[in-house]
Amino acid sequence: MTDLHPFADSALAYTEAGHTVLPVGADKRPLVSTRNWKRPPAPQTVAEWARQKPGANIGIHAGLSRLVCLDVDSRDADVLGDLVERFGQTPAQVVTPGRGVHLWYRATGNERSRNLRRFGIPADIKAGNSFAIAPPSRTDAGEYQGRASRADFIEALRDPPTFNAAAMAAIEGRQSVVPAAEGERNSRLFAAARSIVAWCNTLDTLINELRQINETYTPPLPADEVVRIAGSVWRYHCDGKVKAPGGGWSYAPFWFDEIAPLFGQGCAAELWMYIKTRQAPDHVFAISPKGLAPQLRRNARTVADARNLLTSLGYVVLLHKGRRKGDASRYRYGTLADRRAHRVQNEYPIEHYTPAPSDEGQQQRRCASGRK
């Protein structure tokens, strides 16, 4: 049965599940401006939109919802099977009114919107400031429907599998490879390794990607030379010293084994992701709880606790302790050695961490948004 009031009936359910929604017209254009959005609209705003535009379709803002949508222009089983193999299986799937499917994933923070057709893939990645239409939206061609019920889709969207960003990096890396003749092979393969190492969560993954690139060379490098180059770049990467060709820093995505110890620890995971998307590996940076609180939509005390946790576990290292106003404390990224020293590698001893206490009055004064 077609829902005549998609936004009025379901927008608040998406909002309560933690997603950022906006009203969208039948022409797939937003009915409100999202140009300067830095945080989700308040529930009261969403409720007002539902009152004013009950029949609007529902758009999910990818970036502010920390999601990625793979918008596939095909329902062909072979095409979908290939994409799921590349980017990962997900229960959060939507059948579109035309001939496509939306596959939703948790964002790593490194994705960007793009058209994949030049790689021979009939799909778009919608991330960042992009949005995608969600059930029970409708057009003249039909209704957007989840593979399961609407409630099950909203639930699946709460915690979908993480997008396999390494697959996209590998596609781009192989696409940009220029066949190398003898005399150029080592430097070309070394440059390719620097381009994709940030997307490889293990040395074996990097070696496998370089082997495929090496096959395009005439003649290919010996197998042991490929392993040597991969090992060299991997060591630089682990020490935070690798740069992509051209001098730009190659940022690392947030792999599960890196960020898993931070889940459920206030906003430590959010703070870590925020820092990694803005600071290069060689940077010295400040972590101001008061300045970051609005960005993370948390109170300053919660951000301070998260900063202290990252420091105690070796994720960041304090270089200079600020002593007065205008003299900010300065930090650098912790190395793998720092984390091993704090017994984070392969162990999660953070259940012993207890944030500093604060009285209820201080918490209320520091939390303008009312969030705990």
C-alpha positions, 0 to 999 in steps of 0.5 A: 500500500502506497504511503501518502504522507511519507515524511509525516509518517516516518521522518521522526522514526529515522531521527530517533534512530540517529539519522539526519533526514530532510524533506525531498520533492518528487523530483529528488531535489531537497525542499530545504537548503543543506548547504551550510549544515554542520549538525543535524536539525533538531527534532523540533525542526523535523517535526515542523517540516513534517507538519508543513510538508507531510507528503514530501519524500525522505532523504537521509543525509549521508555525512551527518548520519555517518553512512554511505549509500551505494546507489546501484542502477541495476537489480541484476543478480550478478551485478549485485553479487559482484558489488556485495563481494567488493564492498560487503554484504549489508542488511540495509537494502532498499529497492528503488522504484526504477531498476535499482537498489540502494546498499547502505553502510557505516562510513569510515570517514574517508569516502566521497561521493562519486560516479563509478561508471568510469570504472565499469561499475553501474553505481554511485557512492553517496557520502558526505553532503549527499543524500539518498531517498529512503522508504516509504518515499514514492515517485510516479514510478513506484515506492522505495521499499526496504528488503524487509519491513520499514521498521526492520530497515530503520533498525538495520540502518542503526548499525550497518556493516562498515563500507569496504573503503579498501575495495574502492582504493584498490579499484582506483589504484589499479585504474591509475596504474600505467604499465611500466617497462624495465627500469621503471618498475620499482619506482612505479610499484613503490609509488603505487604502494604509497597511494593505497597503503592507507586503505590496507589494514594488513600487510598481506592485503597490501602485498596482494594489491601490489601483486595485481599491479605488478602483473601489468608490468612488462616484464613483472618484477620478481615476487620477492621484490614485490614483497620487499617493496610492500614491507618497506612501505608498510613499515613507513606507514606503521610509523606514520611517515608515509606520504602519497605521491605528490607530497599529500598525506595518505590518511588511514581509515578507521579499521575495527581493530583500531577503533573497537577499544573506544566504542562505548567510552563516551565520545572517544571513538568520535573524537579519534575519527574527528582528529584523524580526518583533520590532522596529518601523521606528522602534525602537532595539534591541540585538542580543545574540549571547549572548542570541539564540543559543538563539533561533536555535539557533546559537552566539554567535560565528555570531550575532555574525558575522551581526550584523556582516554586517548592519551592514556591508551597511547592513541595520542601523546602529550608533548606540551602541557599548557600552563596558562590561557593562550598556551594550549597543550599540544599532542602528536599521534601515538605510534604502534610502539606507544600503543604497545607500551599501553597494552592496547595492541590485541588487548582491550584493558579500558574497562579499568578507565574511569572518567573524572567525576563531575557534579551535576551542576557542572555537567549542566552548565557545560552542556548547553545541548542537554546531552550527557 
